C-alpha cells in the first residue's frame, strides 16, 4: 500500500524546473489524500499561475506516483491560497 511518506519521497525527488528545488521543499504540495491502494489525490500549486512548466510537472509527478503502483492519480491545481515562499526558502533563494 502507498503511504504518505512514499508520496513525500516522490515530491522530494522532483525539482521545480525553474528553481531547481524539490516541489515538497518549495511548499507546492497543499494536500495529499490516499483514497485507497490504487487511488490518490494531490492538490498542488505552482510558483506562479503562468508557470510554463505546469503541464510537464503534473505529467511527471503522475508518472512517478504511478510507478509506485498507484493506478489513478488525480492532481488538482489551485492558486488559493497563492504560493508564498517560507522565510527559510527565501533565504535559500537569496531573497531575504
Secondary structure in CASP SS format (residue, H / E / C, confidence):
PFRMAT SS
TARGET T0000
AUTHOR 0000-0000-0000
METHOD secondary structure of the structure
MODEL  1
X C 1.00
X C 1.00
X C 1.00
X H 1.00
X H 1.00
X H 1.00
X H 1.00
X H 1.00
X H 1.00
X H 1.00
X H 1.00
X H 1.00
X C 1.00
X C 1.00
X E 1.00
X C 1.00
X C 1.00
X C 1.00
X C 1.00
X C 1.00
X C 1.00
X E 1.00
X H 1.00
X H 1.00
X H 1.00
X H 1.00
X C 1.00
X C 1.00
X E 1.00
X E 1.00
X E 1.00
X E 1.00
X E 1.00
X E 1.00
X E 1.00
X E 1.00
X C 1.00
X C 1.00
X E 1.00
X E 1.00
X E 1.00
X E 1.00
X E 1.00
X E 1.00
X C 1.00
X C 1.00
X C 1.00
X C 1.00
X C 1.00
X C 1.00
X C 1.00
X C 1.00
X C 1.00
X H 1.00
X H 1.00
X H 1.00
X H 1.00
X H 1.00
X H 1.00
X H 1.00
X H 1.00
X H 1.00
X H 1.00
X H 1.00
X H 1.00
X H 1.00
X C 1.00
X C 1.00
X C 1.00
X C 1.00
X C 1.00
X E 1.00
X E 1.00
X E 1.00
X E 1.00
X E 1.00
X E 1.00
X C 1.00
X C 1.00
X C 1.00
X C 1.00
X C 1.00
X C 1.00
X C 1.00
X C 1.00
X C 1.00
X H 1.00
X H 1.00
X H 1.00
X H 1.00
X H 1.00
X H 1.00
X C 1.00
X C 1.00
X C 1.00
X C 1.00
END
